[in-house]
Amino acid sequence: MMMTSSDGRFVLYSDFNCPFCYALHERVHDLGLIDRCQWRGVQHAPQLPRPMEPWSGSLGAELRHEVTMVQRLAPGLPIALPPGKPNTLPAIEQAVALLRKDPQYGLDFIQRAYRAFWCDGRDISDPLVLKELAGEHFAEDIDGQNQVIAQKWETAWHATGQNGVPLLVSPDGDLLVGCVSKEQIRQFFM
């Protein structure tokens, strides 16, 4: 059974290290629809290292290809080729803690984390980077409840039957998969 938002909002499954997720998040934000979403961070590549390691060879080529694709799909989106991809669990757990404490501040942190990685190439698995991005609301110790919530998000994402991100789920359970146009997003939210 697919889990939808319990409060009637759309659910946005997303991973910080996915450029398509970054682009979709920016589009949803630019359209003024982010407040109608419950952002749920998931790891589509949990094997990635902490700290982030530079990618070269075929992995570097894959990362360049992804960034080039996003530049074509979202012209004008500020994006730069990062040196690698980090494990995003620390950033996801920080987002959970901030969303629980202050939902608006949590959403602001999420946007800052995407931009820190995709515009500035910063390692968002680094606790010092996360502390800077979270500011005074930084959660020093991620408690068990934050970890449980992050795991529930992961489980619910897998229950959709989709294995990719980004993924939007309507309150009725309809799915919108991938980095889609602003018009497709508007239609989905109607």
C-alpha positions as a Markdown table, in Angstrom:
| # | Residue | x | y | z |
|---|---|---|---|---|
| 1 | Met | 0.0 | 0.0 | 0.0 |
| 2 | Met | 1.4 | 3.4 | -1.0 |
| 3 | Met | 1.8 | 5.9 | 1.8 |
| 4 | Thr | 0.6 | 9.4 | 1.1 |
| 5 | Ser | 0.8 | 12.4 | 3.2 |
| 6 | Ser | -1.4 | 12.2 | 6.3 |
| 7 | Asp | -2.1 | 16.0 | 6.2 |
| 8 | Gly | -3.4 | 16.1 | 2.6 |
| 9 | Arg | -0.2 | 17.6 | 1.1 |
| 10 | Phe | 1.7 | 16.3 | -1.8 |
| 11 | Val | 4.7 | 14.3 | -1.0 |
| 12 | Leu | 8.0 | 15.1 | -2.7 |
| 13 | Tyr | 10.6 | 12.2 | -2.5 |
| 14 | Ser | 14.0 | 13.6 | -3.2 |
| 15 | Asp | 17.7 | 13.1 | -2.7 |
| 16 | Phe | 20.1 | 16.0 | -2.2 |
| 17 | Asn | 22.8 | 14.4 | -4.5 |
| 18 | Cys | 20.4 | 14.0 | -7.5 |
| 19 | Pro | 20.6 | 17.0 | -9.9 |
| 20 | Phe | 17.1 | 16.2 | -11.2 |
| 21 | Cys | 15.8 | 16.4 | -7.6 |
| 22 | Tyr | 17.5 | 19.8 | -7.2 |
| 23 | Ala | 15.9 | 21.0 | -10.5 |
| 24 | Leu | 12.4 | 19.8 | -9.6 |
| 25 | His | 12.7 | 21.3 | -6.1 |
| 26 | Glu | 13.7 | 24.7 | -7.5 |
| 27 | Arg | 10.8 | 24.5 | -10.0 |
| 28 | Val | 8.2 | 23.6 | -7.3 |
| 29 | His | 9.7 | 26.4 | -5.1 |
| 30 | Asp | 9.6 | 28.9 | -7.9 |
| 31 | Leu | 6.0 | 28.1 | -8.6 |
| 32 | Gly | 5.1 | 28.8 | -5.0 |
| 33 | Leu | 4.0 | 25.2 | -4.4 |
| 34 | Ile | 6.6 | 24.0 | -2.0 |
| 35 | Asp | 4.4 | 24.8 | 1.0 |
| 36 | Arg | 1.8 | 22.3 | -0.4 |
| 37 | Cys | 4.5 | 19.6 | -0.3 |
| 38 | Gln | 5.8 | 17.4 | 2.4 |
| 39 | Trp | 9.5 | 17.0 | 1.5 |
| 40 | Arg | 10.8 | 13.5 | 2.3 |
| 41 | Gly | 14.5 | 12.9 | 1.8 |
| 42 | Val | 15.5 | 9.5 | 0.6 |
| 43 | Gln | 18.8 | 7.9 | -0.4 |
| 44 | His | 18.8 | 6.6 | -3.9 |
| 45 | Ala | 22.5 | 5.8 | -3.5 |
| 46 | Pro | 23.2 | 5.0 | 0.2 |
| 47 | Gln | 26.5 | 3.4 | -0.6 |
| 48 | Leu | 28.1 | 6.8 | -1.3 |
| 49 | Pro | 31.0 | 7.8 | 1.0 |
| 50 | Arg | 31.3 | 10.2 | 3.9 |
| 51 | Pro | 33.2 | 12.4 | 3.4 |
| 52 | Met | 32.5 | 13.0 | -0.3 |
| 53 | Glu | 35.2 | 11.6 | -2.6 |
| 54 | Pro | 36.1 | 13.1 | -6.0 |
| 55 | Trp | 34.7 | 11.2 | -8.9 |
| 56 | Ser | 36.8 | 10.3 | -11.9 |
| 57 | Gly | 36.7 | 7.9 | -14.8 |
| 58 | Ser | 33.3 | 6.5 | -15.7 |
| 59 | Leu | 31.7 | 7.9 | -12.5 |
| 60 | Gly | 33.0 | 11.4 | -13.3 |
| 61 | Ala | 31.6 | 11.0 | -16.8 |
| 62 | Glu | 28.2 | 9.9 | -15.4 |
| 63 | Leu | 28.1 | 13.0 | -13.1 |
| 64 | Arg | 29.0 | 15.3 | -16.0 |
| 65 | His | 26.3 | 13.7 | -18.1 |
| 66 | Glu | 23.7 | 14.2 | -15.4 |
| 67 | Val | 24.6 | 17.9 | -15.0 |
| 68 | Thr | 24.5 | 18.4 | -18.8 |
| 69 | Met | 21.0 | 16.7 | -18.9 |
| 70 | Val | 19.7 | 19.0 | -16.1 |
| 71 | Gln | 21.1 | 22.1 | -17.9 |
| 72 | Arg | 19.1 | 21.0 | -21.0 |
| 73 | Leu | 15.9 | 20.3 | -19.0 |
| 74 | Ala | 16.2 | 23.4 | -16.8 |
| 75 | Pro | 17.9 | 26.1 | -18.8 |
| 76 | Gly | 18.8 | 29.0 | -16.5 |
| 77 | Leu | 19.0 | 26.9 | -13.3 |
| 78 | Pro | 22.2 | 27.7 | -11.5 |
| 79 | Ile | 24.2 | 24.4 | -11.4 |
| 80 | Ala | 27.8 | 23.5 | -11.4 |
| 81 | Leu | 29.6 | 20.2 | -11.7 |
| 82 | Pro | 30.4 | 19.1 | -8.2 |
| 83 | Pro | 33.6 | 17.2 | -7.5 |
| 84 | Gly | 31.7 | 14.0 | -6.5 |
| 85 | Lys | 28.5 | 12.9 | -4.7 |
| 86 | Pro | 28.3 | 12.6 | -1.0 |
| 87 | Asn | 26.3 | 10.2 | 1.2 |
| 88 | Thr | 23.2 | 12.3 | 2.0 |
| 89 | Leu | 21.9 | 10.6 | 5.2 |
| 90 | Pro | 23.5 | 13.3 | 7.5 |
| 91 | Ala | 21.8 | 16.0 | 5.5 |
| 92 | Ile | 18.5 | 14.1 | 5.4 |
| 93 | Glu | 18.5 | 13.5 | 9.2 |
| 94 | Gln | 19.4 | 17.2 | 9.8 |
| 95 | Ala | 16.4 | 18.2 | 7.5 |
| 96 | Val | 14.1 | 15.9 | 9.5 |
| 97 | Ala | 15.2 | 17.5 | 12.8 |
| 98 | Leu | 14.7 | 21.0 | 11.4 |
| 99 | Leu | 11.4 | 20.2 | 9.8 |
| 100 | Arg | 10.2 | 18.8 | 13.1 |
| 101 | Lys | 11.3 | 21.9 | 15.0 |
| 102 | Asp | 10.3 | 24.6 | 12.5 |
| 103 | Pro | 8.8 | 23.5 | 9.2 |
| 104 | Gln | 9.5 | 26.7 | 7.3 |
| 105 | Tyr | 13.1 | 26.8 | 8.6 |
| 106 | Gly | 13.4 | 23.1 | 7.6 |
| 107 | Leu | 12.3 | 23.9 | 4.0 |
| 108 | Asp | 14.8 | 26.8 | 3.9 |
| 109 | Phe | 17.6 | 24.5 | 5.1 |
| 110 | Ile | 16.6 | 22.0 | 2.3 |
| 111 | Gln | 16.9 | 24.7 | -0.3 |
| 112 | Arg | 20.3 | 25.9 | 1.1 |
| 113 | Ala | 21.6 | 22.3 | 1.2 |
| 114 | Tyr | 20.7 | 21.7 | -2.5 |
| 115 | Arg | 22.3 | 25.0 | -3.5 |
| 116 | Ala | 25.4 | 24.4 | -1.4 |
| 117 | Phe | 26.0 | 21.1 | -3.2 |
| 118 | Trp | 24.8 | 21.9 | -6.7 |
| 119 | Cys | 26.0 | 25.5 | -7.0 |
| 120 | Asp | 29.1 | 25.5 | -4.7 |
| 121 | Gly | 30.2 | 21.8 | -4.7 |
| 122 | Arg | 30.2 | 21.6 | -0.9 |
| 123 | Asp | 30.2 | 18.3 | 0.9 |
| 124 | Ile | 26.8 | 18.1 | 2.6 |
| 125 | Ser | 27.9 | 14.9 | 4.4 |
| 126 | Asp | 30.3 | 17.1 | 6.4 |
| 127 | Pro | 28.9 | 18.0 | 9.9 |
| 128 | Leu | 30.6 | 21.4 | 9.7 |
| 129 | Val | 29.0 | 22.3 | 6.4 |
| 130 | Leu | 25.6 | 21.1 | 7.7 |
| 131 | Lys | 26.1 | 23.2 | 10.9 |
| 132 | Glu | 26.8 | 26.3 | 8.8 |
| 133 | Leu | 23.7 | 25.7 | 6.6 |
| 134 | Ala | 21.4 | 25.0 | 9.6 |
| 135 | Gly | 22.7 | 28.0 | 11.6 |
| 136 | Glu | 21.4 | 28.4 | 15.1 |
| 137 | His | 18.9 | 25.6 | 14.7 |
| 138 | Phe | 21.5 | 23.0 | 14.0 |
| 139 | Ala | 20.7 | 19.7 | 15.7 |
| 140 | Glu | 23.9 | 18.6 | 17.4 |
| 141 | Asp | 22.6 | 15.2 | 18.2 |
| 142 | Ile | 20.3 | 13.5 | 15.8 |
| 143 | Asp | 17.9 | 11.6 | 18.1 |
| 144 | Gly | 16.4 | 8.2 | 17.4 |
| 145 | Gln | 13.1 | 9.8 | 16.4 |
| 146 | Asn | 14.7 | 11.6 | 13.5 |
| 147 | Gln | 16.3 | 8.4 | 12.3 |
| 148 | Val | 13.0 | 6.6 | 12.6 |
| 149 | Ile | 11.3 | 9.3 | 10.5 |
| 150 | Ala | 14.0 | 9.1 | 7.9 |
| 151 | Gln | 13.6 | 5.3 | 7.7 |
| 152 | Lys | 9.8 | 5.6 | 7.4 |
| 153 | Trp | 10.3 | 8.0 | 4.5 |
| 154 | Glu | 12.7 | 5.5 | 2.8 |
| 155 | Thr | 10.2 | 2.6 | 3.4 |
| 156 | Ala | 7.3 | 4.7 | 2.0 |
| 157 | Trp | 9.3 | 5.7 | -1.1 |
| 158 | His | 10.1 | 2.0 | -1.8 |
| 159 | Ala | 6.4 | 1.2 | -1.3 |
| 160 | Thr | 5.5 | 3.5 | -4.3 |
| 161 | Gly | 7.1 | 0.9 | -6.6 |
| 162 | Gln | 9.4 | 3.6 | -8.0 |
| 163 | Asn | 13.1 | 3.3 | -7.5 |
| 164 | Gly | 14.1 | 6.7 | -8.8 |
| 165 | Val | 13.8 | 10.3 | -7.7 |
| 166 | Pro | 12.5 | 12.9 | -7.8 |
| 167 | Leu | 9.0 | 11.6 | -7.2 |
| 168 | Leu | 5.8 | 13.6 | -6.4 |
| 169 | Val | 2.8 | 11.8 | -4.9 |
| 170 | Ser | -0.5 | 13.6 | -4.9 |
| 171 | Pro | -2.9 | 13.2 | -1.9 |
| 172 | Asp | -4.9 | 10.8 | -4.0 |
| 173 | Gly | -1.8 | 8.6 | -4.7 |
| 174 | Asp | -1.1 | 9.8 | -8.3 |
| 175 | Leu | 2.6 | 9.9 | -9.3 |
| 176 | Leu | 4.7 | 12.4 | -11.2 |
| 177 | Val | 8.2 | 11.0 | -11.8 |
| 178 | Gly | 11.3 | 12.8 | -12.8 |
| 179 | Cys | 12.3 | 16.3 | -13.6 |
| 180 | Val | 9.3 | 17.6 | -15.5 |
| 181 | Ser | 8.3 | 21.0 | -16.9 |
| 182 | Lys | 6.7 | 23.8 | -14.8 |
| 183 | Glu | 3.5 | 23.2 | -16.8 |
| 184 | Gln | 3.4 | 19.5 | -15.9 |
| 185 | Ile | 3.9 | 20.5 | -12.3 |
| 186 | Arg | 1.1 | 23.1 | -12.4 |
| 187 | Gln | -1.2 | 20.5 | -13.9 |
| 188 | Phe | -0.3 | 17.9 | -11.3 |
| 189 | Phe | -1.1 | 20.3 | -8.5 |
| 190 | Met | -4.6 | 21.2 | -9.9 |
